[in-house]
Amino acid sequence: MDMAIYNKLSYIHKSELISFHMPGHKYGRIFEKLGYDKYMDKLYKLDTTEILGTDNLHNAKGIIKISQENIKNILFAGMNQYDKDNLDLVYLVNGSSCGIEAAIMTACKSRTSIIINRGCHQSAYNACMLGRIEPIFVAEQINEENNVLMGASNQDYIEAIKSNPHASAVFITRPTYYGMSQDIDELVSFAHENNMMVIVDEAHGAHFGLSHLLPKSAVYSGADMVIQSVHKTLPSITQTSIMIYRKSTVDKSRLSSILSMVETSSPSYMMMMSIEICFDIYEKKGLVLMQNLINNIYIFRRGLKDYKVFPTSDPTKIFVNTIEKGINGYDFAKVLRYRYNIQVELANYNGVLFLATIANTKSDFDKTLFAMEDILEKKLFGALVDFHEDSQEVLKQSKTGSIGSIYRSEAIEIDLPVGIPPRKMSLDKAFDSDKEDIKIEDALNRISGEFVIPYPPGIAVLAPGEVIDQELIDFLVEARKLKIDINGLESQSFNTIKLVKE
């Protein structure tokens, strides 16, 4: 058998790719550096299931319960005992997606509603479909110069709460994919005053406790349920997350029941052990490693004097505008990858986003700074080869310097739609309806039967049951030219869209 996945990933690992993308352990180098490889190398030997002497994640009474309590104590060591005792923590081995789904369906019963930011992750929509919950959307703010999602404003949330007093919960995405984190203390208090639970998707904020220079976790703002992706910004393996919730406001029995529906019935002990190893590093080395990281980022950003760097709330998220230099972010990301062996977290038309973690080294930043300067000096504004496959030949060409061409990126006006289309049908009803494929250009004023989710960052610009407007059609036509990945659209060529059959 040709072990295609193993062979390709082994090839990438041997290339010593510089990683500014998740997962946060950066190809395991932090484990080797700190001596934790002796634990990681044993994980596969310790893999097991629910047998005598182990435990059950869905009804933890033994080692898993002890482990979760230990990590809660590490995360909230400075919190007063009363508040700490009111918190509970549970491992998630289906990623933050299952935590978001469980949190929404715990807070909202069928045929109730939730106030939710339009820039939420698709898993929040899935929860509304599964639980037959009505989403009441709050408009997403966007920095148009960089096409950076900023999150929904507190004031817009508060107005939505006032206008929808019967909503069961408020859902907040904080930080955004791009690292923006507004202060939500007032918003959480206002929601609680109106008898609404507060759920925070803090998938990109698992590292917040490692420095006072980072935003504070929503746990300290009083949120009822907070979901964090440990694997994104800390050194844990992919798909490992946690949920922190308040015992005084969350129905633990309902939460546990719903988690057992949306999460595997055979939770991975390798993943749970990875979380333990991650937080052992967090406790013993985390503060020093984070300070070193922030220092390296400061020097790196100072060196980017010829670029415009977007001021994110979280310094470990570094968004660099490249279109001002004549290079769109997609082209720039490809040149970084195939000429300099550097992988960014994401690209949009305006620039690229670097995701740095405590596993990144000074060498990573030094090599990247050299690449950024070299691209400008040599005017590598594009590519002479097809970058869709990192073959041996492409990498061979990159070493000889033949990748790159002196031309400016094609000026394509493409703005992520931020308006909220009118809804003519509930999510679940539209999802269940008979559908037909129609050319995108002919879809005006029709009801969508599928999601439209540009990736990254994995945020829906159209959901089932919503009416298609001209702004969305224009976006899809331009996105097709740029070959942007769009999840949800069944048409691989992006020529057609599934609509509710008339």
N, C-alpha and C positions, 0 to 999 in steps of 0.2 A: 504493500500500500504506500502511495505517496502521501506522507503526512504533511499536507500542504500548510496547515496553520503552524505546526511546530517548526517546519523548515524555514518559513518566511520570518517568523519571530526570532528564531535563532540567528538568522542572517542579519536582521536589524540590530539585535543585541551585539553581535560581533563587530558591527560597524561603529560602535561606541557613539551612538546618536546622542547629541546634546538635547536634553528633554526640558522644555518649558511647557509641558502639558501634563495632564493627569495620566496615571495615578501618581500620588505624591511621593512615593518611595524612589521614583526615577530609576527604573530598571534594577531596583534592589541594591543600588550602590551604597545607600545609607546603612543598610544592614551590614555590609562588608566593612565599611569604614568604622562602625561602632562596635563591631564584634558580635552582632546579632545574627550573623549568617549561621552560627551553630544552632540557633533555634529554627530559623527558616528552613534549613536543610532537612530538618526532621519532620516538617509538617505532614508530608505525604505518608510517613510511617505512622503518624499518630491519628490519621483520619479514621473516624469511627461513626457510629450512629447512637441512637438511644438504646443503650444496653444497661444491664445491672452495673452500677458504679459510676455511670456518667450522669446525664441530666436531660431535660427536655426544654428547649427554648420556649415552647408554647405553654409550659407550666413549670417554670424554673423553681426548683426547691433546693438544689445542691450547688455544684461547682459553678454553674452558669449564673445563678443568683448571687453567689459570692463575688464572682468576677465582675458582674454589672455594678454591684455595690462598691467594689474597689475603684472602679473607673469614675463613678459618680463622686467619690471622695477626692480623687485626684483633680477632677475638673472644678470642683467647688470647694477646694480646701480653705479658701478665705471667707466663705459665706458663713453667716451665723447658723448655729445648729438648728434653730427652729425652722428657718427657711430651707435648709438642706434636707431636713427630715420630711418636708412636704414634697420633695422631688423624688421621682423614680426614673430609672433609665433602663431601656431595653435595647438589645442588639437587633439589627436588621441585616439579614443576609440576602435580601432581594433588592439591595440598593435603597436609596432614599425614596424611590418611586413607590414602593410598597408602604413606606411610612407615611407618605403624603396621602395615599389612598385610604389607609386605615384611619389617619387623623381626621380627614374630612368626613368619612362615614361614621366615625364615632361621635363627632360633634353635631352632625346633621342627620336626622331621620328622613326616610323616604318622603318626597313631596314637600320638603322644606327648602330653604334657600340659603345661599352663602354669598357674602360679599368678597370679591376676589379680584386681584389685579390682572389686567389683560395680558401682561407679560409673564404669566405663570407657566410652569412646566406642564407638558402634556399630561403627566400623571394626575394633575389636579382636574383636568377635563375628564379623564378616564374615571376618576372617583365620582364625578357628578353623573356620568352615564350609568355607572354600575349601581350607584345609590339612588338614582332618579331624583337628583337634587338640582334645583335651579341655580345657575350661576348668575350673580349680578355683578357685572364687570365695572371696574374702575379703570379709567384711561391710563395708559402708560406714558410717562414722560420720556422724551428722547432728545439727546444732543445731536442735532442734525449735522453739525460740522464733522462729527466722527461716527455718526450712526450708532451711538452708544446708548443702550437702554439704561435709564436712570431709576426706574421704579415708579410706582404710583405715589402721588403726594399725600401727606397726612391729611391735608384739608379736603382733598377729593374723597378720601376714605370716610372722613367724618361726615361730609355731606351725604354720602351714600348710606351711612348708618342712620342719619336723620330721616332720609327718604324711604328707608326700608326697615322700619322698627321691628318687623317680625322675623328678620333674618336670624338664623341660628348661630352663625359664626362669621368671623372675618379671617381671610387668608392673606398673608403678606409674604412676598418673596423678598428676602433680605439676608445677605447681599444679592444684588443682581449678578448675572454671569460675569459682568464687567467689573464687579467689585464695588458697586455703589451701595452705601448703607446709611439711610436716614435715621435720625433719632425717633424712636416710636413710643417712648414712655407715655406721652399724652394720648396717643391713639389707642394704646392698649387699655389705659384707664377709662377712656370714653366708651370703648367697646364693652368693657366689663360693667360700666354704669348702665348700659343698655341691655344687659343680660345676654351678651354675645361672647362666645368663646373665641380665643385668638390662637390661630395656628400660624407658625412661621416656618417657611421653607428656608432653612439656613444651611442648605447643602454645601455652599461654598464658604462656610464660616467655622468649620471645626477647629481651626487653628487660632481663633480669636483670643483665647485665654492666655496665649504665650507672650503677649506684650501689651503694655498700656498704649502703645502707638497704633494698635489695631482697634477697630470698632469693638464695642462690648457685645456679648451674646444677648439675643432677645430673651433668654432665660432671666436676665437681670432686669428686664423691662416688665416682667410679669406675664409673659406669654404662657398659655396653658399647655401647648404642645410645640416642641421645637425639634426639627429633623435636620440632622447633620450628616453629610457624606464624609466619613473618615478617610476614605480612599482618595478623595479629590485633593485635599490640601494638607494631609498628614500621611506618614508612611505606613499605609495599610494596603492590602491587596484589593483589586477592583471588586466592587459590589458590596463592600462593607460600610455600614452606616449605623447610626444610633438615633433613638428618639428619647428626648427628655420631656417628662410631663409632670403636671401637678396633681398630686393625689387628692387634694381638696376639691378640685373642679372636674376632673376627668373620671368617667365611669370605667374603672380598670377592667371590669368583667366584659363590658361591651368592646373595649379596645382589644383585649386579648382574643375575643371571638372573631373580630374582623381581621386582625392580623393573621389568624389561622386560616382565613379565607384567601387572603391576597399574598401570603408568603408560603414558601415551600413547606411541606410537612416533614421534610428531611433536612433541617438546617445544617449547614456545613460547619463541622468543628474546625476545619482548617481556617475558615473565615473568622470564626470567633477567636481562635488562638492568635490570628493575625491582628485582630483588634487589641488583644491583651499586649502583644509585643509592641504595637504602635504606642500604646499609652504608657508602657514602661519607658520607652524612649522619651515620650512627652514629659513624664515626671522627672526623670533623671538628667536629661540633656536638653529638653525643649527650650527653656528660657535662653540658654547660652546660644543654641543653634539659631533661634529666631533673631537674637540680637546681631549675630554674625550675618544672617541673611539680610536684615534691614540695612546694615552697614554696606554690604555688597551692592544692594539695590540702589542706595544713595550714590555710591561711586559710579555705578552703571548709568544712572539717569543723568548725572552731571556730564558724563562722557557723550551723551546723546544730544549735544548742544546744537547739532545741525538738524535735528528732528523736533517736531512738536509732540510732547508726551502729555497725554490726557491725565488730569489730576483725579485719580480714583480715591475713594474713601479708604480702601485697603491697599497699602503700598506693595503688597505681594502680587497684585494684579497690575501689569504694566501695559497700557495700550499706547501704541506708537502710531501716529498718523503718517501714512506713506504717500497718500494720493497728492499731497502738497508737493512732493518731490517728483510727481509724474508716474508713480508706480502704484497701481491699485493693490489692495491688501492680498488678494488672491495670488497675483503674480509674485509679489514680494515673498509670500510664504513659501512658494515653490522654489524660488531662487535660494532662500535660506536653507531649505531642506536638501536640495539636490546639488548645490554648489558648496555649501558650508556644513552640511550634516547637522542642521539645527531644526528642531520641530517646535512650532508654536502651538498654543492651545487652540486658537481659532483665528480666522481672517474674515473681515468683511470688506466691502468695496473700499472703505476709507483707510484701513490699516490692519494691524495685527495685534493680538493680545498674547502676552507672555504670562504664564502661570508659574510663579516661583514658589518653592517650598523649602523647608529646612534641609531637604536632601540635595538642593543645588549647591554647587561649590563656586568659589571665586573664579576658578578656571572656566566654568560655564559662562560666567558673565564676561570675562576677558575675551574669550573666543567670539562671543556674540557681538561684543562691541567692535572688535576688529572687522567682523562680517558686515555690520551696519555701515561702518565707515568705508569699507572696500566697495560695497554696492554703489554708494554715491560717487566715489572716486572714479570707478570704472564704468559708471552709468549702465549697470546691468538691469535695464528696465523691461525685462521680459524673458522669453525663452525661445531657443531655436529647436528644442526637442519636445516631444510629448511627455509631460510629467506624470501622466496617469499611472505609469508603471515604473517603479524604481529598479529597473533591471541592472545587471552588471554593466551593460554597455553605457547606460546613462551615468552611473557612478564613475566609470572609467573616463567618460568625456568630462565630467565635472572636475576631475583632478588635473586634466590638461588645460582647463580654463576655457573650453569651447562653449560651455553653457552660458547663455546671456547674449543679448542683442541690444544695440543702442536704438531703442524706439520708446516712445512714451505710451503708457497704457491708453487704450481707447477710452475716450471720455464718454462714459455711459451714465446718464442720470438714473440712479436707482435708489429709491427711498423705501425703507421698510414701512409698510402701512401701519399706522398707529390708531386709526379710527376704529370704532367698534361697530361692525355691521349690524343692521337690525336683525332680530331673531324672529322667524316665522314658525318655527317648530322646535320642540324640545330636543335636547341632544340625543336622548335615548330613542325618541320616535323617529328622528331623522336617520339615525344609525340603522334602525330596523326597517326603514322604508325600502321599496323597490327603487332601483337606481338605473341611470343610463349615462353613457359616456358622450359628452358634448365637447366640441372644440372650445378651448379657453376663450377665444375671441368672441364666441357666440353665447357666452354664459351670463351675460348681463341680466341682472334682476331675477336670476334663478336661485333656487334653494340648494345649498351645498349638501352633498351626501357624504363627504369625507373631509379630513383635516388637510390643511396646507401649513406645513411646518418647515420653514427654512432652517437648515442645520449647518453650522451652529447658528444660534444658540439653542435650538430646540423649542422655540416658542411659537404657538399657533397664531397665524394671521387670519385664519378662517377655520371655523369649526362646523360640524354637521348642524343643519337647521338654520344657518345664517344666510342672508341674502348677499349675493356677489355684486359688488359695485365696480365702477370703472377704475378706481385706484388700484384695486386688487388685480384686475385684469392687466393693467399696465405694468404692475410689479412682476407678475408671472412671465409676461412677454420679455421683459428686460432680464429677469433672472435666468430665463432659458438661454439668452445670449451669453451670459457669464458662466453658464453651467454650474450654477449654485445647486448644491444638494437640497432637495426638498422632500422631506418625509411626509407620508400621508397620501400624496398623489400616486395613484396606482400606475398611471401612465409614465413609463420610464423616460419617454421623450419630452414630457411636459406639454404635449400638444392637446391633451384632453383632460377633462375633470369630471368626476362622478357627481351627478346632480340627482336630486329627488325626482323620480319620474312623474311627469305631469299626467 
